[in-house]
Amino acid sequence: MSGAALGIEIVVVFFLALFLLHRYGDFRKQQRMVLFGTLLAWYLCFLIVFILPLDVSTTIYKQCKIDHEEHASVPTSLPSNHTANIPCSYLLLLHRSVPKPCYKPWSYIPDGIMPVFWRVVYWTSQCLTWLLLPFMQSYARSGGFSITGKIKTALIENAIYYGTYLLIFGSLLIYVAVHPQWHLSWYELQTIGITAANTWGLFLLVLLLGYGLVEIPRSYWNASRHGHLLIKTYFKASKLMTEKADAEENLEDVMEEVRKVSESIKYNHPLRKYIDTILRKCPVDYQEKMGRNMDDYEDFDDKQNTYPSEKSLVKLHKQVIYAVQRHNRTRVQWQILLQQAIHLEDVAKNETSSAHQFVHSFPSSEPAGWFSRYVYTPTAEWYWECFLKCWFYRLLSVVLTLFSVAVVWSECTFFSTRPVLSLFAVFIQLAERDYNYLYIEMACFVTIFFLCTCVYSTVFRIRVFNYYYLASHHQTDAYSLQFSGMLFCRLTPPLCLNFLGLIHMDSAISHQQKEQTAYTSIMGSMRVLSFIANGFYIYYPMLIVILCIATYFSLGTRCLNLLGFQQFVGDSEMTSDLIDEGKELIRRGNQQGSTESLDEWKERYGNQREDYTARNRGSHEMKETSYSDTVAAKAKYSRSGSRSERDCIELLQDAEPLDFNAETLTDDPLEAEPGRMFSGSQFLSVSSGYTVLKPFKHCFKCY
């Protein structure tokens, strides 16, 4: 089995990274270099996490052999006439019992393999995160029409990025060269560079870890509460519809610009090849529409017309790529969210069923497989969805909470070696006494896997406006994929060092004279920078307590909500309005599956009389006692206001008052009248009284 475990894990981790990339990326449409760079970054980071427990067990075995050699070098007996002059400590060492024999681990890795392996993995990941991936980000996001143009744009965008690091590194080299007391070798300079990278990663690691340690157990606990999960889905639906409508209008604006440019540049113009490249990135229906309006037999006239420059076409190309990707992402996310809401509503209705048979509102048209016929029957599905699932999530939440408490305690006490206060160090040392290598590897794997889950899940959840957003079902753009790869490569090395510190396998922090892991050996001695090893690496992780408290009380969410970024806050009036609006959106989306196009909706409702209903959003000082009384108050659309106000308050035609008093979480979403059906993709909901059709970009400042 020597080396077999290493080979098996290398293969398994590769398929795990490939599966995640397939879930978030698109193998058919995205560039091969983007997919390869992201896959390599994820693969190397996951590889470090999975292989590190094998390195720990191998190191413990080597330490065991060293202890045996030291014990064998001590004489087992002394002449009786010399015992009076021997110290008591030495006599105790002589009478100490012989240590247990060292058993080679089942996953033992031969000497010389792990240092080379870690060196290749670490430096490859660092080259990716600091050099290649930033360049590939700019290359993939560029709107250039040729490889040379994209490379030029990427180099210009990264010039400041690379220049900053070169300036800092050059300044440090000059300072070291002129300082009379510092004579650093290449090894020490390399250690300083590694320490600087790990310090930056640790700074971000503690922030993400503090959020994940609280949010992951809480998310599973909330998942066991079907009512809470359903109203949060309604809230997400309202926000997603806002984003979806904005994406649709943004796409229409960009397509209008493309149409104008396409009509101005004829078939024999030198820039026509760039227009054809842009048109190929547009949706099919827009391509057909523009093709019908073109007259390819009309020559261009340089004297009468003004034509866009190549630089403006590059900018337009970039806008088209972004608009199309965002439109497709929001459309797919709406369909997924609609299915989730339907399923949660089905669970809410089936919870009160006395037949204990799970009934779906929209049964699948595909024939049931053998698993559904014999194993996951309607009865088994009812017991799982309505009874067992909630208790399973609650139990899992309690277990994860205990893990989080253990991590927080260990992060605050891992520097104490006498006595040993870190819980994970205690577990490893207890297993080390009996040389139970399987238990050691499992304990290490579970611990580091939990730490990685808290950190990586935060990376997958975090969203920086629309620039960085990891969306499942193949909807993540190239920029976000590569940015996640950069974050993984920067977070994984300090996370592994932090884990080794928790189990007292890093002598730079624990200050113990023990055999070091091969992973620690490539990091060099952190004692070159003692103020980092003895200060920042020890005391900064204690801030995780403050971050966990802030996350528990949702301080960040409340601050974002106060700043105008709508967040799910249970005691907020805005949240209640968005929940009600999302509930209506899901109801109407269920009635027609959200498949009706904009033209079909116009054809269906365009000839009806204009009758708009609205609710004054500024009257928050008046407490609403009945939704039906508020929504029943009809208001004629006023044309005396400004154009932006009229665009923002354009309401559905012939929308009848809705009685919200009769609504509960278990209501049947199919009871609404068919005549009130319309496409969920054709209106923007801002609150429970506003249903806006085709919003404009300036609508956000109206509210």
N, C-alpha and C positions, 0 to 999 in steps of 0.2 A: 504493500500500500504506500510505499515511499514515493511521494510526489503525485500519487494518483488523486488525492483530495484536491490538490492545487489545480490540476488539469480539469477536474470535474467542475470546480467552482468557476474557473475561467470561462468554460463553455456555457454554464447556466447563467452567469451574469450577463454574458453577451446577448442571450435571447431575452433576458429581462429588459435590458436597455432597448433592444429592438422592438419589443412589445410596447413599451411606453412611448417610443418615438412614433410608432405606427398609430397609437391612440391620439397623439397630439399633432403630429405632422401629417403631411400629405405626400406619399411616395410618388404619386402620378404627376403632380403639378409643380412641386417645389424643386429647386435646383439641387443637383446631386452633391455639389460641394457643401451646400448648407446642411443637407441631411447627414453627410459623412462627418462634418465637423461637430455637429450636435451629438451624433451617435458616439463618436470617439470620446467626447468630453463626458457624457453621461456614463459611458462604459468604464472609463478609467476611475471615475469617482465611486461607482458602485463596486468596482473591483477592490479598491482600497478597503471599503467597509466589510466586504465578505472575506477577504484574505487576512485581515488583521488578527482575528481570533486564532488562526493557525500559527501566526507569528508569535503570539503570546504563549501558546502551549509549547511550541518549540523552544522558546526562551526559558520557560520554567524547567524543561527537561535538561537544558544545558546548565542551568543553575544547580540542578540536582547533581549532575556529574561533578561540578566544581566542588560542591559540599562533600561529596564522597572522597574526592582526591585530597581535600584538606584534612578530612578525618583519617584517611589512610596514612598521611604523613606524620601523625601524632603517635608516639609509642604507646602501646597498650599496657605496659607494665614497667616498673622501676625497682631497683634494688631497695630492700627494706631499710638499709642504713642511710639512704638519700631522701627519704620521704619527709624528713623533718625540715629540710631546707626548701621544699617546693611550695609555692603559693597555693592558697586554698582554691583560687579560681582554676588553676591548672589541674589540681586534683579532681575537681568536679568535672573538668573536660575529659580526664582519663576514665572516670567512672560513668561517663555519659553513655547511654545505650547507643548501639550502632544504628545509624539511620536506615530507614527502609530502602530496599533496593530500588534503583531507578528503572522504571519501565518506559520503553520508548513509545511515544504516542502513536496512535494508529494513523495520524495525519502528519507524521514527522517529515519535515522538509530538509533534505541534505544541506550541509554547510556550503556556503558560497552562492546558493541560488537566490535566497531572499534579498540580500543586499543589492545584487544586480537587478533583480525584479523591481524592487522599490525605487531604485534610482531611475530606471527607464520610465516607470509609471509616473513618478513625481515630476520629473523634468519635462516629460511630454505634456502633462496636464498644465504645467506652468507656462510652457510655450503657447499652448492653446489659449489660455485665459488672458495673457498679457500681450500677445503678438497677433496670432492668427485670427482668433474669433472677432476681436474688434475690427480688424481689416475686412473680414468676411461680412460682418454686419453692415458696414458702409457699402460694400460691394453689392449685397443683395438688395439693399434699400435704394440704391441708386437708380435713377431713371434713364441712364445712358442707353444708347442703342447698339453699342458695340462693346466688346470686352475691353478694348483699350480705353474707351470713355469711362466705363465703370471703374477700372483700376485707377484712372486719374482722379476721379471723384473720391474714391476711397482713400487715396493717399493724401489728398488735400484735407479731408475731414479728420484724418488721424494724425496730421502733422502736429497739431497742438497737443494731442494726447501723448504721442511718443516723445515730443520735445520736452514736455514737462518732466517725464521720468528721466530722460537723459540729462536734463539740467540738474535735477536733484542728485542723481548718481554721480555726475561729474563734480558737483560741489563737495560731496562727501569724499571723493577720491582726493581732491585738492587739499581738503582739510586734513585728511590722514597723512598726506605726503609732507605737508609743512609742519605738522605737529611733532615736536622733538621726542615726546615720550611714547608715541604710537608707532609701532613697526608691525603692521598687520600683514600676514601672509595671504596667499590666495584662498586657503582654506577658511581663514577667519573672515575675509571679505564675502565669501560664499555664505557663511553662516549668518553674517549680518543681513545679507539680502533675503535669505530664507526667513529670518526672524522678522524682518520688516513686513514681508508678505503675510506671515502667519499672524502678526499683530493686527494688521488691517482686517484679516479674515475673522479673528477672534472678536474684534469690535462689532462686526455685523452679526457674528454667530450668536452672541449673547442676546442681542435684540430679537432675532428670529426665534431663538430657543425659549426665551421668556414668554413669547406669545403662544408658541405651540404647546408648551407644557400645560397651559390652562385651557386653550381653545380646543384641543383635540379631545380630552375627556368630556368637556362641556358639549361639544358637538354630538358625541354619541349619546349623551344623556338627553339632549334635546331631540335627537332622532327617535327616542323611545316615546316621545309625546307627540302623538299624531296631530292633535289640534294645533300645537305650537308650530309644527313643521308645515302644516297646511297654510296657516296665516302668513308664515314667512315666505312660502311659495307665492302667495298672492302679492306680497310686497315685491318680490323679485320680478313678478310678471309686470307690475306697473312700471318699475324702473327699466326693465328690458324693453318694453314697448316704447318708452321715451327714446331710448338709444336706437331702437330699430327704425322708428319713424325718422329720426335725424339722419341715420345712415342712408335711408331711402332718398331723402331730399338731397343729401350731399352727393349721392350717386347721380341723381337727375341733373344737378347743377354741373357736375363734371362732364356728364354726357352731352349737355347742351354746349359746353365749350368745345368738346371734341367735334360735335356736329358742325359748329361754325368754322372751325379750323379745317375740317375735312371738305366742306363746301368751297372754301376759299382757295385751297391748294388742289389743283387739278392733277390729272393722271400723269402729265408730262413735266411736272415741276420737280426739281432736284430733291425737294424735301418730302415728296410723296411717299417714299419708302419708309420714312419715319411715321407718317400717318398710318400706313398699313400695319406697322408694328403695334401702334397704339390701338387700332381697331381690333386686332386679334386678342387684346387683353380685355375688351369690353364684353358684356353679356351678349348672348346670341340674339335676343330679341332687339337689342339696340343696334347690333351689327346689321340685321336685316332691314331695320327702319332707315338707317343711314344709307344703306346700299340702294334702297328704292328712291331716295331723294337726290342721288348723285347723277351728274351728267358727265360721264367720263370722256365724252367727245368734244367737250369745250376746252379750248386751249387757254392757258394762263397768259396774262398780259402784265409784264413787269412795270409798265408805265402807269397803269391805272389803279392797280390794287397794291395794298400793303400786306406783306406776308410776315408771319411770325418768324422769329429767329430760331436757330437750332437749340439755343439755351432754353428758350421758353417752351419748346416741344419736350425737352428733357424734363422740365418741371411738370408739364402736363402729364407726361408718361408716368411719373412718380405718383401724381395725384390719382390717376386712373387705377393703378395697382392697389393703392391704399383704399380707395373708395369701394372697389369691387370686393376686395377681401373682407372689409368691414361689413358690407351689405350681406355677403354670404354667411359670415359668422353669426350675425344677429338673427338672420332668418333660420339657420339651423338651431341656434340656441332657443329660439322661441318654440320651435317644434318639440324640442326635448323638454323644455319647461312645461309645455302644455301636456305632454304625456305624463310627466311627474305629477302634475296637479290632478289629472284624471285618475291616476292610480291612488293618490292620497284621498280623494273624494270617495273612491270605491271602498277603500279601507274604512273610512268613517261610516259609510252606509252599512257595510257588512258586519261591523262590530255589534250591532243590535239585532243581527239575524239569529233566529232561533233554529234554523235548519243547519247551521254550521257548514254551509256550502258557499264558497267564495264565488260571487257573481260579478262579472265585469260589465261595465256600461257599454264598452265597445269590444266585443269578443274578436279574437284574431281570426282572420279569414283563412289562414294557413292551417292545414291539418295538424292535429296534435301528434307529437312524437311519442315514442315509447316511454320516455321519462315522465311526460305529463299524463299519460294514460295509466301507468302502473305505480309510479312513485309520487310525483307531485300532483296528486289528484286535487279536485276542488276542496275536498275535506282537509287534506294535508295543507293546502294553501291557506285555508281559513285559519287553522290553528297556528300556522307560522306567522301570517301577516297580522292577525288580530289578537294573538295571545303570546306566543313564544318570542317573537321578534323583539317586542318592547322589553321583556325581561332579559333577553340576551344582551341588548344594547346597554341596559342599566348595569348588568354585571360587568360587562366590558368597560364601562365608564368608571366603575369603582376600582377595577384592577389598574386601569391607566392612571387614575388619580393617585393610587398608592405609588406607582412608578414615578409620577411627577414629584410627589413629596420626597421620595428617596433621592431623586436627582437634585432637587433644590438643597436638601440637607447635605448631600455629598459635595456639591459645588461650593458650599460655604465652609466645609471642614476638611477638604481633601489634602490640605497642606499639613495637617497634624498626623504625624507618624507614630508618636508615643504620647497618649494612646491612639490607636487607629480608630478614627471617627467616621470615615467614609464607609458607607454601607457596602458599596460595591467592592472596595478593597477588602473588607471583612469576608465577604462571600468567596472571593478569589483565594485569599490566604487559607481559609478553611479547606477548600478543595485542594490547594497545593500541598497540604500536609499529607494527604492520602494519595496524591498524584492521580487524581481522578480527572484525566485530561478531557474526557468527553463532557463532563460537567463544566470544566473550565471554559471549553470552547462554546458550549451552549450559553453559559452565563454571559460571556463576552459578547457573543453574537446578539443575544436578546437585548442587552444593554445598549450596545452601539446601534442596533437596528431601531430601538425606540428613540434614541437621540437623533438619528438621521430622519426618522419619520416626523418628529417635531419640527426639525429645521427644513427639510425638503418640502413637506406639505405646506409650510408657510410660503415657500418660494412659489409653489404652484397656485396658492390662493391669492397672493398679493397681486395688486393691479395698480399700475402707475398710469392713470388716465387711460388713453388708448394706445400708448406707445409700447407698454409691456403688459401682455395679457396672455396667459396660457389657457387656451380653450380646448376642451376635449373634442372628440369626434372629428379630428383632422382639420380643425379650424384655427390653429395657431399659425401666425405668420412667421416668416424667416427671421425677422429681427428678434422676436420674443424667444424663439427656439434657441438662437445663439446666445442671447443674453442669459437665459437660464443655464446654458452650458458654462458660461463664464462664472456665474454665481456658484455653481456646484464645484468648479475647480478651485475657487478661492475659499470656499467654506469647508471642504472636506479635510484638507490637511490640518488646520487648527482644531477641527472637531475630533479628529483621531488623536491628536496630542492631548487634548482636553480629556478624552476618554482614558488614555494611558496615565494621565495624572490622577484621575479618579480611582484607579485600581493600583496606584503606587508603583507603576512600571516605568516612570520617567524620573531618572535620578536628578535631573536639573531642577525639579520641583520638590521631590520627596527627600533629596539629599541622602540617599541610601546607596551603599556600595554593593550593588547587585548587577547581575548580567542584564545588559540592555537589549531591547528588541532590535531587530534589523531595521525596522522602520525608524526608530529613534536615531540610529547611527547615521542615516543619510541627512538628518536635520542638523547634525553638528552639535557642539556643546553650547547650550544657551548661556553658559556662564561667561561667554565673551561679552555679552551685554547683561550684566548682573542686575541692573535696575529693571530690565524687562522680565527676567526669569524670577527674581525675588520680589518684584513689585506688581507690575501690571498683570502677569499671568496668574498671580495668586489672588489679588484683591479685586480685580475687575469682574471676574465671574460672580462675585457676591451681589452685584447689581441685579442679578436675575431675580432676587426676591422682590425688589421694587417693581420690576417689569411684570412679574406674575400678579402682584397686587393690582397694578394698573389695568392689566388685562381682565382680571376677575371682575372688577367694577366697571369695565367697558369705558374707561376714561378716554381712550383714543377715539372710540366710536362716537361718544358724546361730543368731543371737540370737533370732529369732522361734521357732525350734524349741525353744530352751532355755526360753523363756517359756511354752511349752505350745501354741503355734500350729503345728500339724503342717505341716512343709514337706518338700520332696523333698531329702533329704540322703543321699547314697549310702552312707555308712559308719554310718548310724544303724540300730539294731535296730528301732525303731518304724517306720521307713520300710520295712524288709524285711517286717515283719508286715502293713503296709497293702498292700504290693505283692501278697503272697500272697492276702490277702483280696479285693483288687480282681480278681485273676485268677479267683478262684472266682465272684465276682459276674458278671463278663463271661461266664464259661462258662454259668452258669445263665440269664443274660439271653439268650444266643444260642439256647438250647434252645427258648424260647417267644416270643422277640421282645419280651419285657417288656410284654406286652399283657394279662396276666391281672389282673383287678381284685381288690380285697381280698375282696369277697364270694365270688368264685369260688375264691379260695385257701382261704378258711375252709371252704367247702362241700366242697372236695376233701380237706382235711387235718384238718378239725375233729373227726371221729369216730375218728381213729386214737388208739392208746394213747400215753400221755405217756412219752417216753423222751428225755432231754436229754443232750447231750455238752458238756463245757466244759473249758477249759484255765485253770489258775491263772495269772493274769497277773502276780501278784506274785513269781513265782519266776524273775526275770531273772538271778539269780546262778548258776543252773544252765544251762550251755550245752547247747543242743539239738543233738543229732547226727543226729536223724532226725525229720522231720515226722510220719511215719506212726506212730512209737511214741508221740508226744505226743497226736496227735488220736485215736488208737485207745483211749486211756484214757477210759472213760466215767465220768461222775459224775452221780448222781441229783440232781434239783433239790431243794435244801434249802428247806423252808418255815419253818425256825426263824429265818432272818435277818429283817432289817427289810423293810418293804414296798418301800422304794426299791431295796434290793439285789435283791429278787425281780423288780421291774419291769425292772431293768437287765440281768438275766442270764437272761431268758426265752428259751429256745433253740428251735430248730426241732424239731418232733416227728419221730421216726423218721429222723433224719439219721444215715446210716451213716458210719463212719470214712472219711477220704479219704487216699489214698496220694499224698503230694506228691513222693515220691522219683521217681516216674515222669514228672513233669511237666517239659517243656522248652518253649522258646518256639515250637517248631514242632509241638507236639501238636495234634491235631485237636480243636477244642472241641465237636464233636458226638458224641464217644464216650461221654459220660455217659449214665446210664440215664434213660429217659423218666420213670420214677416219681419221680425226684428233682427234677423241674422245679418251679419256683415263681417267682412274680413278683419281679423285681428291685426293684420299688417297694414291697414289703411288708416289708422287713427292713432293719435298720441294722447295718452291719458296723463294728466298732471295731478289731479286730485279727484275725489269722488264726485265732484260736480262738473268736471271739465272733461269733455271728450273732444279732442281737437283733431281735425282732419288735415293731413299734409302740413305739418308745422314748418315754420320758416326758421332760419338760423337765429334771428333776433328774438324768437319767442321766449327764450330762457330768461331774458331780462325783464319780461313782462310780469313775472311772478316773483 
